[in-house]
Amino acid sequence: MKQKTWPAASDGSHFKSLNLYRPTTSLFHPTPRHSRLNQLPSSQPSNFSTLPFDILTKIGSSLNHPDLKSSSLVCTSWRDGLTPLREAMLFVMWGKKFKHGRGGVRKNLGKALDSFMKGVVRGSTLAMVDAGLIYWEMGRKEDGVALYRRAAELGDHNGECNLGISYLQVEPPNQKEAFKWLYKASVAGHARAQYQLALCLHQGRGVQRDLTEAGKWYLRAAEGGYTRAMYNTSLCYLSGEGLVHSHRQAKKWMKRAAECGHRKAQYEHGLLLFSVRTSCEQNHVFLS
């Protein structure tokens, strides 16, 4: 899906010549045993092995492969209940091989989609997101959005992010729904969603235009390693739009974006270095 970066000149931006996943959360938190017990009502059973399989599948639907394997070792009941998701993970891995032509197999989108859909049937949100992306690329956007929504409603942050971006790009766009889902993924630490949320705030899409909030989310996405956000964060510091003017911070983030391969950042960083060098030489001549 094509993405817009820095807002166009028509919205009043000063950057007329510049066109403008993440922390992971674990299933288990290292909380002291007595603290966990104190949080449970006395009438609530503490034997989680008795959870119904449908609830267990819903809880584990968005787990990655390592967490899924660890969860399956908790007890026999969990091992049996998570069997469909472990099977789904195998279909997801084969789907990625067919999609990208890796692991000794030829690229075949039809077989990739078939593998992902087998994972979807078994309840994996990872499969839902991958299948949704193929549908979107095939032009079957409604099917793609439907799968993104299923994944998002199960708490998958990639699904929330993709759903938000999709609502911005469908015809007609649904900007309020887009902002809602991008915000959910952003507060969970999804860097790409944070960047897209910042663009919405910067452009006033689905929400009132707020440069201060946009600058905050650009910075958070940049700190999360999102390259485009690093570039936009630098421009915010350079102009004082959304972030307090700081040439030092602007140079820092422009350099990071350049080191990550952002072409415009590489060009702008070169200009910054040249301007600093020229300024130093001029000062030296003036002082002498």
N, C-alpha and C positions, 0 to 999 in steps of 0.2 A: 504494500500500500504506500502510495506516495504521501509524504508528509511535508507540510509547510514548516519553515523554520522561523526566521525573524519576521515580524509583521511587515506588510508592504508599506511603501512610502505614503499611501493615501490615508493611513490612520494617524498621521502626525508624528511618526517616529523620526528621530534625528539620524538614523542610520540608512540614509537613502541610497548610498553606494554599496551597502553590505547586505547581502541576502542571508538574511540569517537562515525478565531478566528472572550489588544489592545485598543488603544484609538479609540473611535467611533466618527463619524462625524454626526452632526445633519442636518436635512433638512433645518432648519431655523437658521440663524446666527443672534445674537443680534446686528444688525447694526442700528445706529440711522436712523430715518425715512428720514431726509433730505439728508443723505449720499446716501441712496438707490435711492432716486429720482434723485439726481445729476448724478448717474451712468447711468441712462436710457436716451437714445437719445430722443429728443423732439418729434420725429416722431413715437416712439415706444409706442404702447398702454400699459397701466399699468393694464388693467383689465385681470388678469390671469384666471378668471372664464371662459373665452372664448377659452381656450386651447382645441384643438381637443382631443377626447378621446384616440386616438392611441398614441399621444405624451405624454399625461398625464399618460397612462399606462406604457410607456417606462421610464418616469421619476421615477415612483413609483415602478418599477419592483423589485428593490433590497431593498426596505424598510422593516424593521422588523415590527412585529405586533403593538407595541405601536406607532411608527411613522406613520404607515398606518392608524391607528384609528384617530390619531390627524389630519392627512391630510384630512381625509374624513369629518372632521368637519369644514373645511375652508369655504365651500359654497355648495349649492345644486348641482352645476355642478360637483364639485370634488367628492362629495359623490356618484353621479351616475357613474362618469367615473372610479372610483376606486373600484366599486362593484366586477368586476371579480377578482381583487387582494385580496379583503377581502375573497371571496369564496376560492381562492387558499390557503390562510393562513389556513383555516379550513382543507383542504385536506392535507396540510403539517403536521399539528398537528396529524391528524389521521394516516398519513404515518409513523410518528415517533413512534406512539403507536404500530402499527403493526410490525415495524422493531425491536423494543426493547422488545416487549411483556409487555408494561406498560398500566396503566389506565384500568385494568380489561379485557384486550384482550390478546389472545394468539399470540405469535410471528409467523408472516407469511410474508415472504419476497415478495411473489407474491402480496398479498393485499397491502403491503407497497409500492411496485413499482407502482401498479395501482393508488393508492392515489396520489403519487408524480407526476405521469404523468398527472393526472387531473389538478394538480396545474400548471404543465408546460404549458398545453394548455391555461390556463388563464394568462400566462405571468409572473409567479413568478420565479425569479432567485434562490430563496431559494429552490424551488421544483426542479429546474434544477440541482443544485449541489447535492441534496440528491438522485435524480434519477440516476445521473451520477455515484455516488459512488456505488450504488447497481449494476448497469451495469458492473462497473469495477470489483467488487467482484465476479460477475457471470462469468467473463472471456470475456464479450462482451465489450472489451476495446474501440473499435472504436465508439460504441454508447455512452460510458461514456465520451470520449474525445469530441464528438460532443456537448453534453449537457454542459460540462464545458466551451467550447468555446462560446456557446450561452450566458451563464451567464456572462462570462468574457467580451464579447463585449458589454454587457449592463451595465458594470461597477461594477459587483459584485466582491469584493476582494477575497472572498473564491473561487469563480470560477477561478479568475486569478491565485491564488496560486495552486489550484488543477490541472489546465491546465498545468502550468509550471512543476509541479512534474510529471505529466503524460508524458510529452514530454521527460523527462529524463529516464522514465522506459519503454516506448514502444520500439519495435524492428522494424527498427533501431531507436535509439534515435535522437531527434532533439534538440541539446543542445542550439543552438542560439535562437530558439523560446522559449525554456524553460527559458533561461536567460531573454528574453524580458518580458515575462508575470510575472515572479517572481519579476523583478525590478518594474513593475507597481504596484503590490500589496505591495511591500516593502516600496515604497515612500509614500503609503497611510497609513502606520503604521501597516500592517499585520505582526505580530510577527513570525508566522510560515514561511511565505514567506521570511522574513528577514534572518531567520536561513538557509533556503535552498539556498538563494542567497549567503550567506557567504560561504557555502560549495562549491558552484560553483566557487567562486573566489579563495577559498583555493586550490581546486583541478584543476583549470584551465579548467572547463567544460563550453564550449560555450563562453569563454572569456579568455583573457590572465591571467595567474596566478598572483594574487596581494594579498599578505598577509596583507598589511596595510588596504586595503579596506575590506578584509575578517574580520579582527579584529574589524573594525568599525561596520560592520553589525552584527557580533556575539554580540557585546556589546549592540547594539540597540535592538536586539531580547531579550537579557537577561533582559534589563530594561523593556521590554514589558511583562515580566513574562514567557518567554518560557524556560522550565527547561533544555533542552539539550543545549540551547545556553548559559545558566549560566555555565554549566560544561565546554564547549569549551572556553568560555571567561576566566575562571579560568586558563585553560591550556595555553592560549595565554599570560596572565600576568606572569605565572610561567616560561615560556620559553623565553619571550621577542619576540615571533613571532607574528607580527601584532599589538601588543600593547606593550607599554613601560613596561619593566620588573618591577614588583611590587609584592613582597611576600604578602604584606598586602591585595592588591586587589585580588590576587589569592585565598587567604584564605577566603576572604569575599564572593566571588562568588561560591567557592566550598561549603561553608557552606549553602548558599541559595539553591543551587541545591540539597544538601543532605536533607535539610528541606522539599523540595518539593518531596522527595521520589526517587531521582535518585540514584540507587544502587551503581554504580561505584563512584559517588561523595561521598556517605556515607563512602565507603571504603577509598577513597583518603583523605577525611576530617579527618578520624580517624588516618591515617598515619601522616598527618600534625600536628595534636594535639599531637600525641605521639612524633614526632621529636622535637617539640617545648619544650615539657616537659622534654625530655631527655637532650636537649641542656641546659636548665635552670639548671638542676641538675648538669650537668657536669661543668658549669660555677661556680656554687656555690662551688663545691668541689675544683675547681682550685683556686678560690679566697681565700678559707680558708687555 
